[in-house]
Amino acid sequence: MDISHLITHHRTNPYELEQMFRKDPEAFKKSFPSVWEQNQDSLLLAAWHERLHFKEAGGKATAPFWQRNFMSMGILALMAGLASRILFHYVEQQTIAPINLIFGILPFIAAYFIYNNPPRKSVIYVLASIFLISGVYLNLLPLKPSDSTILAYMHLPILLWVVVGVAFTGNEYGRGNTRLAYLKFNGEFGILYASMAISGMLLFGLTNQLFQVAGMEISEFYFKNVVLFGAAALTVVATYLVSRNLRLSRHIAPYIAKIFSPLVLVTLVVYLITVIGVGKNPFLDRNFLMIFNGILLCVLAVTIFSITENGTEANRGISDYINFALIILALIIDSVALSAIVFRLSSYGITPNRMAVLGINILIWANLIWILFPYLQFLRGKAGSFIVQNAVTKYLPLYGVWAAIVTFVFPIIFR
């Protein structure tokens, strides 16, 4: 579509030019050169010329394939895939626990962040030491499963997630806005990785069917050598794409937050009313108590995701009131769960599972209170949304501390 006549007509109107560009960027770029040739005395068009041809005029831009961070991504993705495949071999041989597979992913994501945003050497040494100590300690635990070792397996990824967060923030690990950026990164990473994983599953299904038609069974070989390798490598690729401000995930994440928050709120209210009606009791039913805690973690995750995707503007919307209602609901659920756990501890004695659940519920309860009061200030118009986001980010390291206690201390105490 040739819109050169429209560009010429509005060559002195910045607003109209911007509107035309946003409506159809490709048509604007194709039509602009002919207008520029005839109106090179226009300062506004000169600015547009520089804007549209800045990379070409700079002369220093290199092709994306040869950019430094692209090359580092490619090398680390290959290393993650190879490491995961090697670890999986030993998992199959039952010489190491399956949880070791996280060491084929998280260290390489952390390495990507460190390479592209180098922190102080002391930070690098601490991060490397934690990964090394965690790997060695994990494999000193007995392979025969027990409550304390299973809890260590469950909590170690949380600890290492916090460690990756320190790698992401670099030297600014103490600043709230960089921690908030890490939370946003996780949301966008999850969306992008899920999209690529679905595509990968479709490819796996198609490939498997094609070979079955040819009379060959390749599902086991394909899973071990392609799916596993690709799943690990794609974590680094997704990290690179999100770090490069990929618009897809960045634009979708806020909408997902706004859509899921009300759905989760309605679903949970209906669910709680239903279970009360049928007489479920978390004080006596252990399985129901575990489901109750799972619901609590989901509500907390959705709430934090929604808060981080809200932006920093001071305007209050319906999504903020929904988030506040979710916090209240989560506090009610957590209070009931805490009461049930204390009851079970006093009635049936101390076990590593009960102590771990008690600790995480106390941590979540305090976190919800920590967020509740700043959110109330925001809704009453006494503060901006940044106060809520700061409350979220400042509390995060405590989850890492608790995960470290359960991972390293519980197996020693509860032998």
matplotlib code that plots the C-alpha trace (Angstrom):
import matplotlib.pyplot as plt

x = [0.0, 1.4, 0.7, 3.4, 0.7, -0.6, 2.9, 3.5, 0.2, 1.0, 4.7, 4.4, 2.1, 4.0, 0.9, -0.5, 2.8, 3.1, -0.5, 0.3, 3.4, 1.7, -1.2, 1.0, 4.8, 5.7, 3.7, 5.1, 8.7, 8.2, 6.5, 8.7, 11.9, 10.1, 8.6, 12.0, 13.7, 11.4, 11.3, 14.8, 14.5, 11.9, 13.3, 10.4, 11.0, 14.8, 14.1, 11.9, 14.6, 17.2, 14.6, 13.9, 17.5, 19.4, 20.9, 22.0, 23.5, 25.4, 27.5, 28.4, 25.5, 26.3, 23.9, 22.0, 23.7, 27.1, 26.0, 27.9, 24.9, 23.5, 26.7, 26.8, 23.2, 23.9, 26.9, 25.1, 22.0, 24.1, 25.9, 22.5, 21.2, 24.3, 24.5, 20.8, 21.3, 24.3, 22.6, 19.5, 21.8, 22.8, 19.3, 18.3, 21.1, 19.6, 23.0, 21.7, 18.3, 16.2, 16.3, 19.9, 18.4, 18.0, 21.8, 21.4, 19.3, 19.6, 23.4, 23.4, 20.7, 22.6, 25.8, 23.9, 23.0, 26.4, 28.1, 25.8, 25.6, 28.9, 28.6, 31.5, 33.8, 32.7, 29.1, 30.2, 32.2, 29.2, 26.9, 29.3, 29.9, 26.2, 25.7, 28.7, 27.8, 24.2, 25.2, 27.7, 25.4, 22.4, 24.3, 25.5, 21.9, 20.8, 19.1, 16.5, 13.7, 12.6, 10.5, 13.5, 15.3, 12.1, 11.6, 15.2, 14.5, 11.3, 13.0, 16.3, 14.8, 13.4, 16.8, 18.4, 15.7, 16.6, 20.3, 19.5, 17.6, 20.9, 22.6, 19.9, 20.1, 24.0, 25.4, 21.9, 20.5, 19.5, 17.3, 13.6, 13.2, 15.7, 14.0, 10.7, 12.3, 13.3, 9.7, 8.4, 11.1, 9.7, 6.2, 7.3, 9.7, 6.9, 4.6, 7.3, 8.7, 5.2, 4.5, 7.7, 7.1, 3.7, 5.3, 7.9, 5.3, 3.4, 6.7, 7.4, 3.9, 4.1, 7.6, 6.6, 3.6, 5.6, 8.1, 5.4, 3.8, 7.2, 7.2, 9.8, 9.4, 11.6, 9.6, 12.1, 15.2, 13.6, 12.6, 16.1, 18.2, 16.0, 13.1, 15.2, 18.1, 15.7, 13.7, 16.9, 18.4, 15.2, 15.3, 18.4, 16.9, 13.8, 16.0, 17.8, 14.5, 12.9, 16.1, 16.0, 12.6, 10.6, 7.3, 5.1, 5.6, 6.0, 2.6, 0.7, 1.8, -0.3, -3.4, -3.0, -2.6, -5.8, -7.8, -6.6, -7.0, -10.9, -11.2, -9.1, -11.0, -14.4, -13.2, -11.8, -14.9, -17.1, -14.7, -14.5, -18.3, -18.6, -16.1, -17.7, -21.1, -19.8, -18.1, -14.5, -12.2, -8.5, -8.0, -8.8, -8.2, -4.5, -5.0, -7.4, -5.0, -2.3, -4.8, -5.6, -1.9, -1.6, -4.5, -2.8, 0.5, -1.5, -3.3, -0.1, 1.6, -1.3, -1.5, 2.2, 2.2, -0.7, 0.9, 4.2, 2.4, 0.3, 2.8, 3.9, 1.2, -0.9, -4.2, -6.4, -8.4, -10.7, -7.8, -6.3, -9.5, -9.5, -5.9, -6.8, -9.7, -7.3, -5.0, -7.9, -9.0, -5.4, -5.1, -8.3, -7.1, -3.7, -5.2, -7.3, -4.3, -2.1, -4.7, -5.0, -1.2, -0.8, -3.7, -2.0, 1.4, -0.1, -2.2, 0.1, 3.6, 6.5, 7.5, 9.6, 6.6, 4.5, 7.4, 8.1, 4.4, 4.2, 7.2, 6.0, 2.5, 3.9, 6.2, 3.2, 1.0, 3.5, 4.1, 0.4, 0.2, 3.3, 1.6, -1.9, -1.2, 0.7, -2.0, -4.6, -2.7, -2.6, -6.3, -7.1, -5.0, -2.3, 0.6, 1.5, 1.6, 5.4, 4.8, 3.0, 5.7, 8.4, 6.6, 6.6, 10.2, 11.7, 10.2, 11.4, 14.9, 13.1, 11.7, 15.3, 16.4, 13.6, 14.4, 18.0, 17.0, 14.8, 17.3, 20.4, 19.2, 16.2, 18.0, 20.5, 17.9, 15.4, 17.7]
y = [0.0, 3.4, 6.1, 8.5, 11.1, 10.9, 11.3, 14.3, 15.9, 15.5, 16.1, 18.9, 17.0, 14.8, 13.2, 12.1, 10.7, 8.7, 7.4, 6.3, 4.5, 2.6, 1.7, 0.0, 0.2, -1.7, 0.5, 3.6, 2.4, 1.5, 4.8, 7.1, 7.2, 8.8, 11.5, 12.1, 12.6, 15.5, 17.1, 16.9, 20.4, 19.2, 18.8, 16.5, 14.2, 14.3, 13.0, 10.3, 9.4, 8.9, 7.0, 4.5, 4.1, 4.5, 1.0, 1.2, 4.7, 3.7, 1.2, -0.7, -2.9, -6.6, -9.3, -10.8, -14.2, -12.8, -10.7, -11.6, -12.4, -14.6, -16.6, -17.0, -18.2, -20.8, -22.2, -22.3, -23.9, -26.7, -27.2, -27.3, -29.9, -32.0, -31.8, -32.7, -35.7, -36.9, -36.5, -38.3, -41.3, -41.6, -41.1, -44.0, -46.1, -45.1, -43.8, -40.3, -38.8, -37.3, -33.9, -33.6, -32.7, -29.1, -28.8, -29.2, -26.1, -23.5, -23.1, -22.3, -19.7, -18.2, -18.3, -16.4, -13.6, -13.4, -13.3, -10.6, -8.6, -9.3, -8.7, -8.4, -11.3, -11.9, -12.4, -14.8, -16.9, -17.0, -18.2, -20.8, -22.0, -22.4, -24.4, -26.6, -27.2, -27.9, -30.5, -32.3, -32.2, -33.5, -36.5, -37.3, -37.9, -41.5, -42.6, -44.5, -41.9, -40.6, -37.7, -35.4, -36.2, -35.8, -32.4, -31.5, -32.4, -30.3, -27.2, -27.2, -25.8, -22.9, -22.1, -22.3, -20.1, -17.4, -17.9, -17.5, -14.3, -13.0, -13.7, -11.9, -8.7, -8.7, -6.0, -4.6, -7.6, -5.4, -3.0, -3.6, -2.6, -5.3, -7.9, -6.9, -7.2, -10.8, -11.6, -10.2, -12.1, -15.3, -14.6, -13.8, -16.8, -19.1, -17.9, -18.1, -21.5, -23.0, -21.8, -23.4, -26.5, -27.0, -26.6, -29.2, -31.7, -31.3, -31.9, -35.0, -36.4, -35.8, -37.3, -40.3, -40.9, -40.6, -43.2, -45.5, -45.5, -46.5, -49.4, -48.0, -47.3, -44.3, -42.8, -43.8, -42.8, -39.5, -38.6, -39.3, -37.7, -35.0, -34.0, -34.0, -32.2, -29.6, -29.1, -28.1, -26.1, -24.1, -22.8, -20.8, -19.8, -18.6, -16.7, -15.0, -14.1, -12.6, -10.7, -9.3, -7.7, -10.1, -8.3, -11.4, -12.5, -8.9, -7.9, -11.1, -11.3, -8.4, -9.7, -13.1, -11.6, -9.6, -12.6, -15.2, -13.2, -12.9, -16.5, -17.8, -15.7, -17.0, -20.6, -20.5, -19.0, -21.6, -24.4, -23.3, -23.0, -26.5, -28.2, -26.6, -27.9, -31.5, -31.4, -31.7, -31.0, -30.2, -30.8, -34.6, -35.2, -35.1, -35.3, -32.4, -30.4, -30.9, -29.8, -26.8, -25.8, -26.4, -24.0, -21.4, -21.6, -21.1, -18.1, -16.6, -17.1, -15.6, -12.6, -11.9, -12.4, -9.9, -7.4, -7.5, -7.1, -4.1, -1.5, 1.4, 4.0, 5.3, 4.6, 1.9, -0.5, -3.4, -5.8, -4.2, -4.8, -8.4, -8.8, -7.4, -9.9, -12.7, -11.7, -11.7, -15.1, -16.5, -15.2, -17.0, -20.2, -19.9, -19.2, -22.4, -24.4, -23.1, -24.1, -27.5, -28.0, -27.0, -29.3, -32.2, -31.4, -31.4, -34.5, -36.7, -35.4, -33.8, -35.1, -33.4, -33.0, -31.3, -29.0, -28.1, -27.3, -25.3, -23.3, -22.5, -21.6, -19.2, -17.7, -17.2, -15.8, -13.2, -12.5, -11.9, -9.5, -7.8, -7.2, -6.5, -3.2, -1.5, -2.6, -1.1, 2.2, 2.0, 1.4, 4.3, 6.6, 7.2, 5.7, 4.5, 0.9, 0.8, 0.4, -2.8, -4.1, -3.2, -5.2, -8.2, -8.0, -7.4, -10.6, -12.9, -13.8, -15.3, -18.1, -18.8, -18.9, -21.3, -23.5, -23.7, -24.7, -27.5, -28.7, -28.7, -28.9, -31.2, -34.3, -33.9, -33.3, -35.9, -38.8]
z = [0.0, -1.1, 1.5, 0.3, -0.5, 3.1, 4.5, 2.2, 3.3, 7.0, 6.8, 9.4, 11.7, 14.2, 15.6, 12.2, 11.1, 14.3, 13.8, 10.3, 11.4, 14.2, 12.0, 9.3, 9.9, 6.8, 4.4, 6.1, 5.7, 2.0, 1.2, 3.2, 1.0, -2.0, 0.3, 1.9, -1.5, -2.3, 1.2, 2.6, 4.0, 6.5, 10.1, 11.1, 8.1, 8.8, 12.3, 10.9, 8.4, 11.2, 13.2, 10.3, 9.2, 12.4, 12.4, 8.8, 9.3, 12.5, 10.5, 13.7, 14.0, 13.5, 12.4, 15.3, 14.8, 15.7, 18.6, 21.8, 23.9, 21.1, 20.9, 24.7, 24.6, 21.9, 23.7, 27.1, 25.5, 24.1, 27.4, 29.2, 26.8, 27.1, 30.8, 31.2, 28.9, 30.9, 34.2, 32.9, 32.0, 35.7, 36.9, 34.7, 36.3, 39.7, 40.9, 41.5, 42.4, 39.6, 41.3, 39.9, 36.6, 37.8, 37.7, 33.9, 33.7, 36.5, 36.6, 32.8, 33.2, 36.0, 33.8, 31.0, 33.4, 34.9, 31.4, 30.1, 33.3, 35.2, 39.0, 41.4, 41.7, 45.3, 44.1, 41.4, 43.9, 46.3, 43.5, 42.2, 45.8, 46.5, 43.3, 44.0, 47.7, 46.8, 44.2, 46.5, 49.5, 47.5, 46.3, 49.9, 50.9, 50.9, 47.7, 49.7, 50.0, 53.4, 54.5, 55.2, 51.9, 49.9, 51.6, 50.6, 47.0, 47.0, 48.6, 46.8, 43.5, 45.5, 47.0, 43.6, 42.1, 44.6, 43.6, 39.9, 41.0, 42.5, 39.2, 37.4, 39.5, 39.5, 41.8, 42.4, 44.2, 47.1, 45.1, 44.9, 41.3, 40.1, 42.2, 40.6, 37.2, 38.1, 39.1, 35.8, 34.0, 35.5, 34.4, 30.8, 30.8, 31.8, 29.0, 26.4, 27.5, 27.6, 24.1, 22.8, 24.8, 23.2, 19.8, 20.8, 21.9, 18.6, 16.8, 18.9, 18.3, 14.5, 14.3, 16.3, 14.2, 10.9, 12.1, 13.4, 9.9, 8.6, 11.1, 13.4, 17.1, 18.1, 21.0, 23.7, 21.7, 20.6, 24.1, 25.6, 22.9, 21.4, 23.8, 26.9, 25.2, 23.7, 26.8, 28.7, 25.9, 25.4, 28.9, 28.0, 24.6, 26.4, 28.9, 26.0, 24.2, 27.3, 28.1, 24.6, 25.4, 23.2, 22.7, 22.6, 26.2, 27.5, 26.1, 27.0, 30.6, 32.0, 30.2, 31.6, 35.1, 34.6, 33.2, 35.7, 38.9, 38.8, 37.5, 40.4, 42.9, 41.7, 41.5, 45.0, 46.6, 44.9, 45.9, 49.6, 49.8, 48.3, 50.6, 53.6, 52.4, 52.0, 55.4, 54.5, 57.6, 57.2, 60.9, 60.5, 56.7, 55.9, 52.2, 52.2, 54.3, 51.6, 48.9, 51.1, 51.2, 47.4, 46.9, 49.2, 47.2, 43.9, 45.3, 46.5, 43.1, 41.2, 43.5, 43.2, 39.5, 39.2, 41.4, 39.5, 36.1, 37.3, 36.4, 38.6, 37.9, 40.8, 39.2, 40.9, 38.8, 39.3, 39.1, 42.2, 44.2, 42.9, 44.1, 47.5, 47.7, 46.8, 49.6, 52.1, 50.8, 51.1, 54.6, 55.6, 53.9, 55.6, 59.0, 58.8, 57.5, 60.3, 62.9, 61.4, 61.4, 65.0, 65.9, 64.1, 65.7, 69.2, 68.6, 66.5, 67.3, 65.4, 61.9, 59.3, 57.0, 59.6, 60.6, 57.0, 56.3, 59.5, 58.6, 55.1, 56.3, 58.9, 56.2, 53.8, 56.5, 57.4, 53.7, 53.1, 56.1, 54.8, 51.5, 52.9, 54.7, 51.8, 49.4, 51.7, 51.6, 47.8, 47.5, 49.8, 47.6, 50.2, 48.2, 44.7, 43.6, 44.0, 47.8, 47.2, 44.7, 47.2, 49.9, 47.5, 46.5, 50.0, 51.4, 48.7, 50.2, 53.2, 51.1, 50.0, 53.7, 54.6, 51.6, 52.7, 56.2, 55.0, 52.4, 54.6, 58.2, 58.1, 56.8, 59.7, 62.4, 61.2, 60.4]

ax = plt.figure().add_subplot(projection="3d")
ax.plot(x, y, z, "-o")
ax.set_aspect("equal")
plt.show()
